[in-house]
Amino acid sequence: MTVLLVHGAGSTVEHNFRRTGWIDRLEASGRDVLGYHLPGHGPGIAPDPTDGEAVVEDVERHLGDRDPVDAIAFSAGAQLLAAVAAREPARFRRLALLGVGNGVLRPDTRAIAALTAALRRGDDSGVTRVFRRAARSAGNDVDDVRRYLEIPKPAVSADELAKVSAPVLVVLGEHDFNAPADDLVAAFGRASLRVLPGVDHFGLTSDVRCREEVLAFVEG
C-alpha cells in the first residue's frame, strides 16, 4: 500500500522524512512511498501556483488512480493534506497530520504575513532565522518558499472534515506554536491527538517518539 509524504514549508521530503529515518522504515516494511513537494520546494521546482486550490488539484493528480493511500504530512504539508482530504475523502485510508492545530480551520493570516514580510526584508532573528536556516539546509531558495507561503490557501471547514471517515492522528509538540488542536481533532469523525512533551514545532519530525507512534498508526 502507498504512503504519501508531504513535507513542511521550507523543507523537502528528503529533509523531513529521509534524513530522519521515516522512509527507510516504511520501505523496509514493504510500503510504496510517494513523496510530494510543495511548489517552490525540492528538486524540479514547479512554476509558482496562482492559488492554493491549484495546489490541491496538483496533489490529486499526483495520487493518480491509486487505491486509497495512507498519508503523513507535516506543518504546511499537513494543512494542504487536510484540504485535499476535505475535498476527496475517499482517497485516504489513514491520515497523520503533524505540527498543525486549529489554524487549519482558522488560518492565522497575520502570522503568515509577518513571516513572509520578514523573509522579504531579510530579517534573520527569532522564528524567521530558524525557518531561513532550515530552508537553506534543505536546499531550497528562500524566495521561492516565501512565494508559496504568500499564495491564498483554500479554506477548510469543520463540516468538510466531518466527511472524512478515515482514522486521523494529529501530533503536536508541547511547545509547538501551532497548538492547540482541539477544534481540529473534534472536526474529524475519527481523530485522536498526541502531544509530545518537550518538543517544539521544528523538532517534531526528528523526534523518535513521533516517528514510532505515527508509523504504528499507519500500520494499524
PyMOL commands that set and color helices and strands:
alter all, ss='L'
color gray80, all
select helices_A, chain A and resi 13-18+22-28+52-63+76-87+89-91+102-104+109-120+126-137+142-150+158-161+182-187+208-218
alter helices_A, ss='H'
color red, helices_A
select strands_A, chain A and resi 2-6+32-36+69-74+92-98+168-175+191-200
alter strands_A, ss='S'
color yellow, strands_A
deselect
rebuild
show_as cartoon
